[in-house]
Amino acid sequence: MDAWVRFSAQSQARDRLCRAAQYACSLLGHALQKRGASPELQKQIRQLEGHLSLGRKLLRLGNSADALESAKRAVHLSDVVLRFCITVSHLNRALYFACDNVLWAGKSGLAPRVDQEKWAQRSFRYYLFSLIMNLSRDAYEIRLLMEQESSACSRRQKSSGGGVPGGTETGGPGGPGSPAGSLPRLALKLQLRFLLLARVLRSHPPLLLDVVRNACDLFIPLDKLGLWRCGPGVVGLCGLVSSILSLLTLICPWLRLKP
């Protein structure tokens, strides 16, 4: 098990480079089709994209073991919500990689009777569940940080003798009890929440990067499963952006969200 984990860790950079090239080909192929490029050139780009996809599946052989090891470590987290989200995410990733391995065996000719469409749908379903758990974990961490930041701001204002931030206390005809003051008050609260969210994400780059990366990845299984047709251009762009952000976490390890 440990040998597989070390092997998959060494192949992560190659896999992400191939992933970036694969989705770059997808985006390029869409752009060439829109511009009316020659069918021969479009065919070459599609073939290159297919070869990169098959090569990535080969690099991911054994990644299920790495995902299971990560799930075993996540079980010991003290925070219940983080423990649930991260463990379920890693378990779904393990199932996704297992389905991907079966799909590779079918495409490479080792198991020609494999129903590739069925296994592809299964793999994207597990991939989608994993991303939903990742985004749920991100939302939970954002909420915790926003609460901490709000409490810190309140303590600073009390110590300095300031009033309620943003001047939300209103009186007279535009006060909280009147319809005329309810909409501006709600708009002010939303504005303050958005400012607080922006401050939290700006001060926590790993969390911001993880949110953007998972949000970009989400479009891929949604399109492949037919839940939300985005088109090859959007899928290619989102996959390329996500791949570049993933490479950044390898180049700059401090950008990786922990645990």
Disulfide bonds with the S-S distance in Angstrom:
none
